[in-house]
Amino acid sequence: MTYATLSQRRAALEREWARWIPQSFGSDAPRSSTSVRGEVAQSWQRSLRTVDPARDSAPTTSDVETRWAQSPLRGPVTELSDQLHSIAQDAGYIAAVTDETGTILWSCGGPIMQRRAERVNFSPGGRWDEAHMGTNALSLALTTQQATTVFSAEHLVAALHGWVCYCAPIRGADGRQLGVLDLSSTWDRSHPLAMSTVQSLVSTIEARLHSSPTPAPGVQLHCLGTARLVRDGRQVKMRPRQLEILTLLALTPEGLTPEQLHVAVYGDRPVVTSTLKADVSHLRKATGGEISNRVYRLQTPLGCDAVDVLTALKTGDTDAAVRLYRGPLLPGSETPGIVQWREYLEVGIRTAVLTSPDPEHALLYGERAADDIEIHEHALRSLPPHDARRAIATARLHTALRS
């Protein structure tokens, strides 16, 4: 839609808003029918009972940090935060996520849009449900449980007439509405591709929500993109060195001699053997099982995300490998054996993605490889010309080329 057409549409909506809204505040409905969209007119009717169209910003709640900490959306949104930042900044938008009440829990965007958003409290803590902020994309998506766009003077509050907002609900595995994802910008940046981007991002968030496993019994080693050991659903406190040793043993099921493990951990540095023996002794207690002596080998089954990815790569299951790969092996570790395994896994997963014709593999892996130009180019080559996900791949490529 051209700027002139958008400007004409905005002017028509402003006239319609001015015709009905000011004199209807405090009453049940506008005094006559209106030509605005049905769902917007109905929302105006509900909103005018509680919201002053002249208000300048959204009210605030004080417990947003607690809400965000307890929200099931925090994990998947945090994992996608780099992608959301990239899309918002490159396109001149601001992204926001709410809970089921319409309270914004998280937002991001470029500095100009951030300042504009803060003026109307479109930021964490802002209450954007219909009862507090009237007709807007967030409140409509929550009310109708459908993806929706609200343009310029379709907003009940006059302070929002310079905005366009695209929003879609986020549902949990049980179908319950958990909140919404919104992309907003100035009215002149209105573009139909924005809604496709929102829906694609919501699909990714929901997929992560629906695939989140329940805590498994036994011992689970998480070493891709993180470093922690969980036993019967509870994290076990361990020193980084001990997690490194456990990871090396998990990735080498045939075991390592004390000499081999010493080299893998310390390289050619002169470290007494008693140090390694003490760490192995602690591991025996932490895992609830035994590690054999002559050859250090795990004798008790141990779940490990890196082993799962390695198995998927060996069997040619790229779909499982990409889905399970959460980032580099023990990021930050400089232990020689860990560095070697990290490079092995990264080369393996990247090669599998680049040889896969499925664009979803490149898109999913691209979340973890923001600077990998070749991966983003491969995603674009693999996607059909009119696929809405091209917006994500293009934004990532643009960011990678600039970095």
Disulfide bonds with the S-S distance in Angstrom:
none
